Amino acid sequence: MGSPAPPPLAGWCHAGVDKAGRRFSLYLCGAGEGNAALRDLYDAFEPKGCTLCLPPLNDDRRTQWLEGLLEQGVNVLALADGIVVGHATVMGTENEGVGEYLVFVRPEYQNCGFGTALSEAVVEIARALGYRWLWVLVEGRNRRAIHVGRKVGFQMEGPVAAEREMLLDLASGPV
C-alpha cells in the first residue's frame, strides 16, 4: 500500500452525477492503490501519445510514468460504470509553491463533465496542500483541455505556439 494521504486530505472523496446522468465518485489514489485500474485506463486510452506524447506508447515507459505519478503526485481517480474513467494529479515542481497538473479522461467519457470535476478536485487539493500556483502544459490545438482549464480559472501564458502554458493563481482563481 502507498503512503497515506497528507493530513489535510485524509478521507477526501467526492461524488456527483455527470451530464449523462451517471453517478460517479472521485477518490485519492496513492502508490500501490488502484494501480491495476489506473493501468487499465491508460492501456485502453487511444490514441496513445496524442497529448504531448502522453500516455507513453511503450508499455514499459507507460508503467514507469504511472509509477512516477503515483509516487510523486497526489492522484485523483474518477470512477463511473464500475471502471476508472479519468485521472488527474498534482505534483510539486522545482519552483516553490508551484504544482504541475495533468488530467486524462477516457475518450468515450469526454464532454460529460469528468474533466471539469477532476480539475476542480485538483484545484481544491492543491489549495489544501498549500500550493500558490498550478501549472499545466497543453497542446495549442487541444481545445477541450484549454476549455476545461479556463473554466476552472487557468490563464494562457506566453506566446501562441504548438504547446501552451496555462497558469492558475490559487489565491484568486474562481474554483
Order of alpha helices (4+ residues) and beta strands (2+ residues): beta-beta-alpha-alpha-beta-beta-beta-alpha-beta-alpha-beta-beta
